[in-house]
Amino acid sequence: MEIFFDSGLMVLFLIAALVFIIVAKSVAIVPQQHAWVIERLGKYDRSLSAGLGFCVPFIERVAYKHSLKEDVLDVDPQICITADNSQLKIDGVLYYQVTDPRLASYGSSNYLDAIRQLAQTTLRSEIGRLELDKAFQERDAINTKVVSVIDEAATNWGVKVLRYEIKDLTPPEGILKAMEAQIRAEREKRALIAASEGRRQEQINIAEGEREAAIRQSEGEKQAAINKAEGEAMAITLVAEATAQAIVKVAGASEAPGGMNAINLQLGEKYVAAFAELAKEGNTVILPADLSSVGSLVAGAMGILKGVQQGGAGQGDALRR
């Protein structure tokens, strides 16, 4: 009985272990953003997406497991020859994503290696069409072309190529030194041009300032001359008006009784005073050609003066009376 019980227990244990193995083999828990390819008797049957899945033990198996996330592939550095026979060492990175698990499993024996090799050959082909200077300037165009060529081929591999980026582009040391010398010369050239432009602008500013100052000075002188002329004209006008008024008053006085006698007396005094001034200023005395006119003028003036004095005395006597 003990032997039978022990053997029966062993059989139950073996059956339980077999059931556990079968259940473990039949259950497939697929992580998020993953896909598992199931083969039945060595032939593709289906693809399991994320979540709980089942497969028949010993008949079906998980042949391939793929990540559906965007992934990065490092492209090994390589030497490329440009159109002007210059060497460039280029390496880059490629971003891809599995879109069809079946094609990714059976479309290529190793789609990662196929993508890497195609990226290198496409890159060499594109660099060979460009000169050295253009290769540095056309990096975006090169990246776009590589992506286009690889993506077209990778469609049969169940892979979508998203981006390709050149990480480093290194010319030989000699070319690098020549490029540095060229860049240095270009910078020095730009510095000299900037300095000359500064001096030119400075001279232009100085000339414009002097021109503006000259214009303002001439405008000031013009305005001063105008003001001076207007002042002189006004002064002449005032003198002329005063003279005219004096003449009018003299004319009015001459028409009054004894007016002409007073005028002759004033002229005689001025005449005599003028000769006196000439005698003071120099040794030479200028006399008129007709001396009798002088005498008559003086005599007339004296007569007028005497008449004035007599008239004044008579008026005084009349007042006394």
C-alpha positions as a printed NumPy array, in Angstrom:
array([[  0.   ,   0.   ,   0.   ],
       [  2.796,   2.379,   0.76 ],
       [  4.523,   1.632,  -2.549],
       [  1.213,   2.123,  -4.463],
       [  0.528,   5.378,  -2.63 ],
       [  4.002,   6.709,  -3.355],
       [  3.8  ,   5.81 ,  -7.049],
       [  0.314,   7.319,  -7.344],
       [  1.49 ,  10.521,  -5.724],
       [  4.403,  10.687,  -8.102],
       [  2.093,  10.285, -11.084],
       [ -0.128,  13.08 ,  -9.859],
       [  2.863,  15.285,  -9.375],
       [  4.076,  14.563, -12.886],
       [  0.619,  15.24 , -14.306],
       [  0.41 ,  18.55 , -12.444],
       [  3.86 ,  19.557, -13.665],
       [  2.908,  18.648, -17.229],
       [ -0.298,  20.676, -16.969],
       [  1.638,  23.625, -15.617],
       [  4.169,  23.437, -18.453],
       [  1.397,  23.2  , -21.038],
       [ -0.424,  26.19 , -19.554],
       [  2.81 ,  28.18 , -19.374],
       [  3.558,  27.33 , -22.984],
       [  0.077,  28.252, -24.154],
       [ -0.114,  31.673, -22.49 ],
       [  1.748,  34.626, -24.081],
       [  1.72 ,  38.043, -22.397],
       [  2.924,  40.639, -24.932],
       [  4.246,  43.963, -23.52 ],
       [  2.958,  47.314, -24.719],
       [  4.396,  48.513, -28.081],
       [  5.632,  45.008, -28.9  ],
       [  4.548,  42.348, -31.376],
       [  5.263,  38.606, -31.326],
       [  5.239,  36.46 , -34.439],
       [  3.651,  33.002, -33.982],
       [  4.649,  30.065, -36.187],
       [  2.571,  26.895, -36.421],
       [  4.625,  23.891, -37.355],
       [  7.362,  26.175, -38.728],
       [  5.007,  28.338, -40.824],
       [  3.858,  31.887, -40.085],
       [  0.415,  31.857, -38.522],
       [ -0.302,  35.218, -36.885],
       [  1.127,  38.201, -34.953],
       [  0.206,  38.84 , -31.354],
       [ -0.249,  42.437, -30.261],
       [  0.117,  43.849, -26.733],
       [ -1.865,  41.995, -24.076],
       [ -2.763,  38.388, -23.324],
       [ -2.455,  35.83 , -26.112],
       [ -2.576,  32.059, -26.483],
       [ -0.743,  29.505, -28.583],
       [ -0.938,  25.728, -28.849],
       [  1.967,  24.121, -27.028],
       [  4.377,  21.97 , -29.034],
       [  2.579,  22.982, -32.246],
       [  2.911,  26.767, -32.176],
       [  5.833,  28.817, -30.972],
       [  6.898,  32.443, -30.63 ],
       [  9.375,  32.776, -33.484],
       [ 10.173,  36.514, -33.386],
       [  9.697,  39.356, -30.962],
       [  9.71 ,  42.913, -32.284],
       [  9.587,  46.308, -30.605],
       [  7.24 ,  48.749, -32.294],
       [  8.899,  51.751, -30.666],
       [ 11.   ,  54.261, -32.601],
       [ 14.599,  53.127, -32.326],
       [ 18.008,  54.483, -33.312],
       [ 20.684,  52.756, -35.348],
       [ 24.264,  53.956, -35.303],
       [ 25.843,  54.029, -38.783],
       [ 29.563,  53.281, -38.634],
       [ 32.021,  55.999, -39.795],
       [ 33.269,  55.701, -43.374],
       [ 35.492,  57.56 , -45.831],
       [ 33.651,  59.232, -48.733],
       [ 35.198,  60.848, -51.839],
       [ 33.718,  64.151, -53.04 ],
       [ 33.383,  65.286, -56.646],
       [ 36.655,  67.245, -56.374],
       [ 38.515,  64.154, -55.026],
       [ 38.573,  65.253, -51.392],
       [ 38.161,  62.746, -48.592],
       [ 35.562,  63.11 , -45.883],
       [ 35.062,  60.916, -42.838],
       [ 31.337,  60.737, -42.115],
       [ 29.272,  58.973, -39.493],
       [ 25.611,  59.326, -38.67 ],
       [ 22.572,  57.956, -36.899],
       [ 19.367,  56.576, -38.376],
       [ 15.937,  56.505, -36.739],
       [ 13.547,  53.711, -37.729],
       [ 10.389,  51.939, -36.568],
       [  9.006,  48.45 , -37.245],
       [  5.573,  48.763, -38.856],
       [  4.951,  45.198, -40.084],
       [  6.166,  42.399, -37.761],
       [  5.683,  39.722, -40.447],
       [  7.834,  41.481, -43.053],
       [ 10.383,  42.405, -40.398],
       [ 10.667,  38.686, -39.594],
       [ 10.702,  37.215, -43.089],
       [ 11.505,  40.121, -45.449],
       [ 15.193,  40.141, -44.583],
       [ 17.487,  37.89 , -42.623],
       [ 18.783,  40.964, -40.729],
       [ 16.973,  44.186, -41.546],
       [ 19.199,  46.243, -39.211],
       [ 22.36 ,  45.25 , -41.06 ],
       [ 20.597,  45.786, -44.405],
       [ 19.546,  49.321, -43.372],
       [ 23.052,  50.146, -42.144],
       [ 24.725,  48.95 , -45.346],
       [ 22.209,  50.765, -47.554],
       [ 22.697,  53.984, -45.573],
       [ 26.462,  53.822, -46.08 ],
       [ 26.274,  53.138, -49.822],
       [ 23.644,  55.853, -50.358],
       [ 25.721,  58.339, -48.387],
       [ 28.841,  57.589, -50.457],
       [ 26.826,  58.033, -53.647],
       [ 25.41 ,  61.408, -52.555],
       [ 28.762,  62.755, -51.346],
       [ 30.342,  61.728, -54.657],
       [ 28.033,  64.142, -56.497],
       [ 29.052,  67.16 , -54.413],
       [ 32.189,  69.233, -54.067],
       [ 33.812,  69.647, -50.675],
       [ 32.307,  73.067, -49.89 ],
       [ 28.855,  71.953, -51.04 ],
       [ 29.049,  68.843, -48.876],
       [ 29.168,  71.049, -45.782],
       [ 26.337,  73.241, -47.019],
       [ 23.995,  70.487, -48.24 ],
       [ 23.786,  68.362, -45.095],
       [ 19.989,  68.665, -44.907],
       [ 19.62 ,  67.674, -48.544],
       [ 21.944,  64.685, -48.009],
       [ 19.951,  63.542, -44.978],
       [ 16.672,  63.802, -46.897],
       [ 18.042,  61.815, -49.849],
       [ 19.392,  59.031, -47.645],
       [ 16.039,  58.715, -45.848],
       [ 14.164,  58.621, -49.151],
       [ 16.321,  55.833, -50.635],
       [ 16.412,  53.678, -47.486],
       [ 12.701,  54.07 , -46.768],
       [ 11.792,  52.932, -50.255],
       [ 13.846,  49.747, -49.841],
       [ 12.87 ,  49.158, -46.205],
       [  9.173,  48.973, -47.11 ],
       [  9.734,  45.325, -48.095],
       [ 11.35 ,  44.736, -44.705],
       [  8.4  ,  46.02 , -42.67 ],
       [ 10.428,  48.974, -41.414],
       [  9.739,  52.723, -41.685],
       [ 12.86 ,  54.932, -41.847],
       [ 12.027,  58.218, -40.116],
       [ 15.203,  60.317, -40.094],
       [ 18.885,  60.237, -40.855],
       [ 21.32 ,  62.697, -39.33 ],
       [ 25.014,  63.204, -40.051],
       [ 26.752,  63.325, -36.674],
       [ 30.214,  64.272, -37.801],
       [ 31.793,  65.299, -41.085],
       [ 35.583,  65.471, -40.832],
       [ 37.931,  66.372, -43.715],
       [ 41.642,  65.438, -43.701],
       [ 43.962,  67.516, -41.539],
       [ 45.537,  69.341, -44.494],
       [ 42.173,  70.364, -45.902],
       [ 41.026,  71.328, -42.432],
       [ 44.006,  73.673, -42.016],
       [ 43.376,  75.174, -45.454],
       [ 39.742,  75.737, -44.552],
       [ 40.733,  77.382, -41.272],
       [ 43.155,  79.663, -43.145],
       [ 40.414,  80.535, -45.626],
       [ 37.975,  81.28 , -42.83 ],
       [ 40.591,  83.426, -41.068],
       [ 41.298,  85.361, -44.277],
       [ 37.597,  85.849, -44.877],
       [ 37.117,  87.193, -41.372],
       [ 40.063,  89.555, -41.742],
       [ 38.629,  90.721, -45.05 ],
       [ 35.244,  91.394, -43.449],
       [ 36.982,  93.25 , -40.611],
       [ 38.879,  95.48 , -43.064],
       [ 35.724,  96.143, -45.052],
       [ 33.843,  97.003, -41.878],
       [ 36.646,  99.355, -40.77 ],
       [ 36.745, 101.094, -44.176],
       [ 32.965, 101.422, -44.15 ],
       [ 33.22 , 102.976, -40.712],
       [ 35.826, 105.493, -41.87 ],
       [ 33.762, 106.268, -44.967],
       [ 30.653, 106.841, -42.894],
       [ 32.657, 109.   , -40.49 ],
       [ 33.911, 111.192, -43.347],
       [ 30.401, 111.434, -44.759],
       [ 29.053, 112.467, -41.377],
       [ 31.806, 115.081, -40.951],
       [ 31.185, 116.486, -44.447],
       [ 27.452, 116.608, -43.864],
       [ 28.025, 118.313, -40.519],
       [ 30.331, 120.935, -42.059],
       [ 27.869, 121.477, -44.896],
       [ 25.01 , 121.916, -42.453],
       [ 27.087, 124.294, -40.341],
       [ 28.054, 126.35 , -43.43 ],
       [ 24.419, 126.517, -44.527],
       [ 23.317, 127.627, -41.093],
       [ 26.132, 130.195, -40.913],
       [ 25.265, 131.595, -44.336],
       [ 21.608, 131.715, -43.354],
       [ 22.595, 133.622, -40.218],
       [ 24.785, 136.056, -42.169],
       [ 22.021, 136.53 , -44.708],
       [ 19.496, 137.265, -41.999],
       [ 21.942, 139.643, -40.291],
       [ 22.521, 141.495, -43.577],
       [ 18.779, 141.693, -44.141],
       [ 18.229, 143.015, -40.651],
       [ 21.055, 145.559, -41.081],
       [ 19.713, 146.729, -44.429],
       [ 16.216, 147.019, -43.028],
       [ 17.613, 149.014, -40.1  ],
       [ 19.57 , 151.351, -42.371],
       [ 16.551, 151.781, -44.638],
       [ 14.389, 152.571, -41.671],
       [ 17.002, 155.026, -40.379],
       [ 17.223, 156.728, -43.784],
       [ 13.439, 156.868, -43.912],
       [ 13.262, 158.423, -40.484],
       [ 16.028, 160.939, -41.33 ],
       [ 14.271, 161.811, -44.583],
       [ 10.962, 162.242, -42.798],
       [ 12.631, 164.419, -40.134],
       [ 14.363, 166.5  , -42.83 ],
       [ 11.103, 166.867, -44.702],
       [  9.352, 168.005, -41.564],
       [ 12.207, 170.44 , -40.842],
       [ 11.981, 171.822, -44.376],
       [  8.222, 172.204, -44.002],
       [  8.684, 174.05 , -40.733],
       [ 11.45 , 176.226, -42.22 ],
       [  9.224, 177.013, -45.174],
       [  6.412, 177.908, -42.847],
       [  8.727, 180.111, -40.773],
       [ 10.028, 181.877, -43.878],
       [  6.52 , 182.965, -44.795],
       [  6.035, 184.523, -41.378],
       [  6.945, 188.243, -40.858],
       [ 10.745, 188.515, -40.462],
       [ 11.199, 184.846, -41.328],
       [ 13.575, 185.384, -44.243],
       [ 15.683, 187.735, -42.167],
       [ 16.018, 185.079, -39.48 ],
       [ 17.004, 182.473, -42.081],
       [ 19.637, 184.776, -43.565],
       [ 20.994, 185.492, -40.089],
       [ 21.275, 181.736, -39.357],
       [ 23.008, 181.077, -42.681],
       [ 25.466, 183.895, -42.051],
       [ 26.332, 182.502, -38.618],
       [ 26.889, 179.011, -40.017],
       [ 28.999, 180.427, -42.824],
       [ 31.244, 182.299, -40.439],
       [ 31.449, 179.322, -38.081],
       [ 32.477, 177.055, -40.956],
       [ 35.346, 179.361, -41.889],
       [ 36.394, 179.515, -38.261],
       [ 36.556, 175.735, -38.077],
       [ 38.654, 175.573, -41.258],
       [ 41.086, 178.075, -39.766],
       [ 41.443, 175.973, -36.62 ],
       [ 42.067, 172.705, -38.417],
       [ 44.851, 173.893, -40.782],
       [ 47.104, 176.735, -41.887],
       [ 45.356, 177.038, -45.224],
       [ 42.206, 179.081, -45.396],
       [ 39.82 , 178.573, -48.283],
       [ 38.051, 181.763, -49.355],
       [ 35.27 , 182.12 , -51.824],
       [ 36.045, 183.672, -55.205],
       [ 33.655, 186.577, -54.625],
       [ 34.618, 188.163, -51.346],
       [ 31.992, 190.885, -51.763],
       [ 29.265, 188.278, -51.33 ],
       [ 30.751, 187.382, -48.013],
       [ 30.808, 190.991, -46.945],
       [ 27.295, 191.609, -48.089],
       [ 26.152, 188.438, -46.338],
       [ 27.865, 189.517, -43.131],
       [ 26.561, 193.049, -43.455],
       [ 23.085, 191.757, -44.078],
       [ 23.367, 189.494, -41.093],
       [ 24.577, 192.342, -38.908],
       [ 21.739, 194.544, -40.14 ],
       [ 19.237, 191.872, -39.339],
       [ 20.774, 191.432, -35.923],
       [ 20.66 , 195.156, -35.266],
       [ 17.095, 195.31 , -36.431],
       [ 16.197, 192.493, -34.139],
       [ 17.948, 194.243, -31.254],
       [ 16.183, 197.532, -32.005],
       [ 12.878, 195.795, -32.314],
       [ 13.468, 194.13 , -29.029],
       [ 14.413, 197.468, -27.422],
       [ 11.332, 199.144, -28.885],
       [  9.175, 196.415, -27.525],
       [ 10.837, 196.878, -24.17 ],
       [ 10.149, 200.657, -24.238],
       [  6.602, 199.964, -25.228],
       [  6.273, 197.628, -22.364],
       [  7.778, 200.184, -20.015],
       [  5.318, 202.786, -21.22 ]])
